Amino acid sequence: MPESGETLVLWRAYVPRWAHMPLSGDGAARFGGRWNPAGTPTVYAARELSTAWAEYNQGFVQHPALIAELRLESARLADLTDANVLAELGTDENIHRCEWRADLDAGRAPATHALRERLLGRDFDGVIYPSFMSPGGTCVALWRWNGEGEPKLTVTDPEGRLPRTPASWL
């Protein structure tokens, strides 16, 4: 698992309408996702630029996107791409094939949400998991960031090009 002091470079592709909120997990909170129940903000990002693009489009039509480079510092992430970590957590690679959308639609809690709760109880800030849309790529789901005692997540924007509010586009 990445050490808590390690800095990870991540990539996030997201809807341009939310350009002023590159560190928000509110979109994932709206409906829930693979690693978060509805109502729980979560930042989904990728460790490779190509993976961020593939995950954003989900293999469908190529939608306009804003792509941002993020830096994550001091996060405790469970590396679910490592079979030893999976075994330590009492699960296996089948967790990556969890039919989370079908479970949510049927009113069931997905296995990924149950694992999330266990990991939060063990003081993990998120997970590293294999990309479904980009074989060989990896993603991060981050549950805690930028609060007191939490990992630091920043967006790389050296020239201040990202808008600060929705009105900035006008």
C-alpha positions as CSV (number, residue, x, y, z in Angstrom):
1,M,0.0,0.0,0.0
2,P,1.3,3.5,-0.7
3,E,2.9,5.0,2.3
4,S,1.0,7.9,4.0
5,G,3.7,10.4,3.1
6,E,3.8,9.5,-0.6
7,T,2.6,12.0,-3.2
8,L,0.5,10.5,-6.0
9,V,-0.2,12.3,-9.3
10,L,-3.8,11.6,-10.4
11,W,-5.9,12.6,-13.4
12,R,-9.5,13.5,-13.3
13,A,-11.8,14.0,-16.3
14,Y,-15.0,15.7,-15.4
15,V,-17.9,17.7,-16.8
16,P,-16.8,21.2,-17.9
17,R,-19.8,22.8,-16.2
18,W,-18.1,22.0,-12.9
19,A,-14.7,23.4,-13.9
20,H,-14.8,25.6,-10.8
21,M,-15.0,22.5,-8.5
22,P,-12.2,20.2,-9.5
23,L,-11.8,18.7,-6.0
24,S,-15.5,18.2,-5.3
25,G,-16.9,14.7,-4.8
26,D,-20.5,16.0,-5.1
27,G,-21.2,14.4,-8.4
28,A,-20.5,10.9,-7.0
29,A,-22.5,11.7,-3.9
30,R,-25.6,12.5,-6.0
31,F,-26.3,9.0,-7.1
32,G,-23.6,6.9,-5.5
33,G,-20.9,4.9,-7.2
34,R,-18.8,1.8,-7.2
35,W,-17.1,2.9,-4.0
36,N,-19.6,5.2,-2.3
37,P,-23.2,5.2,-1.3
38,A,-25.5,8.1,-2.4
39,G,-25.0,11.1,-0.3
40,T,-21.3,10.4,0.4
41,P,-18.9,12.7,-1.6
42,T,-16.1,10.8,-3.2
43,V,-13.4,11.9,-5.7
44,Y,-12.8,9.4,-8.4
45,A,-9.6,9.8,-10.4
46,A,-7.1,7.7,-12.3
47,R,-3.4,7.2,-12.0
48,E,-2.9,7.5,-15.8
49,L,-4.3,10.2,-18.1
50,S,-5.6,7.7,-20.6
51,T,-7.4,5.8,-17.9
52,A,-9.1,9.0,-16.7
53,W,-10.4,9.6,-20.2
54,A,-11.6,6.0,-20.6
55,E,-13.4,6.0,-17.3
56,Y,-15.1,9.3,-17.9
57,N,-16.5,8.2,-21.2
58,Q,-17.4,4.7,-20.1
59,G,-16.8,3.4,-23.6
60,F,-19.7,5.4,-25.0
61,V,-19.8,8.6,-27.1
62,Q,-16.8,10.9,-26.5
63,H,-18.2,13.6,-24.3
64,P,-16.5,17.0,-23.8
65,A,-14.5,16.9,-20.6
66,L,-12.1,19.0,-18.6
67,I,-9.0,17.0,-17.5
68,A,-7.1,18.1,-14.4
69,E,-3.9,16.9,-12.8
70,L,-4.3,16.3,-9.1
71,R,-1.8,15.8,-6.4
72,L,-2.7,13.6,-3.4
73,E,-0.5,13.8,-0.3
74,S,-0.4,11.7,2.8
75,A,-3.3,9.4,1.9
76,R,-3.7,5.9,3.3
77,L,-5.0,3.9,0.4
78,A,-5.8,0.2,0.3
79,D,-4.2,-1.1,-2.9
80,L,-6.8,-3.5,-4.2
81,T,-4.7,-4.4,-7.2
82,D,-2.5,-6.4,-4.9
83,A,-3.7,-10.0,-4.3
84,N,-2.0,-10.0,-0.9
85,V,-3.9,-6.9,0.3
86,L,-7.2,-8.4,-1.0
87,A,-6.4,-11.6,1.0
88,E,-5.5,-9.6,4.1
89,L,-8.9,-7.9,3.8
90,G,-10.8,-11.2,3.4
91,T,-11.8,-10.7,-0.2
92,D,-10.4,-11.5,-3.6
93,E,-10.4,-10.2,-7.2
94,N,-14.1,-10.9,-7.5
95,I,-14.7,-7.5,-5.7
96,H,-13.7,-5.9,-9.0
97,R,-16.5,-7.5,-10.8
98,C,-19.1,-6.4,-8.3
99,E,-22.4,-5.6,-10.1
100,W,-22.7,-2.4,-8.0
101,R,-25.2,-0.7,-10.3
102,A,-27.5,-3.7,-10.4
103,D,-27.3,-4.0,-6.6
104,L,-28.2,-0.3,-6.1
105,D,-31.1,-0.6,-8.6
106,A,-32.4,-3.6,-6.6
107,G,-32.1,-1.8,-3.3
108,R,-29.1,-3.9,-2.1
109,A,-25.8,-2.6,-0.7
110,P,-23.0,-3.6,-3.1
111,A,-20.0,-5.6,-1.8
112,T,-17.8,-2.6,-2.6
113,H,-19.8,-0.4,-0.2
114,A,-19.4,-3.0,2.6
115,L,-15.7,-3.2,2.0
116,R,-15.6,0.7,2.0
117,E,-17.1,0.7,5.5
118,R,-14.6,-1.9,6.7
119,L,-11.7,0.2,5.3
120,L,-13.0,3.4,6.8
121,G,-13.1,1.6,10.1
122,R,-9.4,0.7,9.6
123,D,-8.6,4.4,8.9
124,F,-8.1,4.2,5.2
125,D,-8.8,7.3,3.1
126,G,-9.6,5.4,-0.1
127,V,-8.7,2.6,-2.4
128,I,-6.6,2.0,-5.5
129,Y,-8.5,-0.4,-7.8
130,P,-8.1,-1.7,-11.4
131,S,-9.9,0.3,-14.1
132,F,-12.8,-1.6,-15.7
133,M,-12.7,0.6,-18.9
134,S,-8.9,0.7,-19.4
135,P,-7.3,-2.7,-18.9
136,G,-4.0,-2.3,-17.1
137,G,-5.0,1.2,-15.8
138,T,-5.7,2.0,-12.1
139,C,-8.1,4.3,-10.4
140,V,-8.4,5.9,-7.0
141,A,-11.6,6.5,-5.0
142,L,-10.9,9.0,-2.2
143,W,-13.4,9.3,0.7
144,R,-11.5,11.8,2.8
145,W,-9.5,14.9,1.8
146,N,-8.7,18.4,2.7
147,G,-10.2,18.3,6.2
148,E,-8.3,18.5,9.5
149,G,-6.0,15.6,9.7
150,E,-7.0,14.3,6.3
151,P,-4.9,13.8,3.1
152,K,-4.2,16.9,1.0
153,L,-5.7,17.0,-2.5
154,T,-4.7,19.8,-4.8
155,V,-5.3,20.6,-8.5
156,T,-2.4,21.6,-10.6
157,D,-3.3,25.1,-12.0
158,P,-0.1,27.1,-12.1
159,E,-1.5,30.0,-14.1
160,G,-4.9,30.1,-12.4
161,R,-6.9,29.1,-15.5
162,L,-9.6,27.3,-13.7
163,P,-12.6,29.4,-13.0
164,R,-13.4,30.2,-9.3
165,T,-17.2,30.2,-9.7
166,P,-19.7,29.2,-12.3
167,A,-20.0,32.9,-13.2
168,S,-16.3,32.9,-14.2
169,W,-17.3,31.4,-17.6
170,L,-19.3,34.5,-18.4
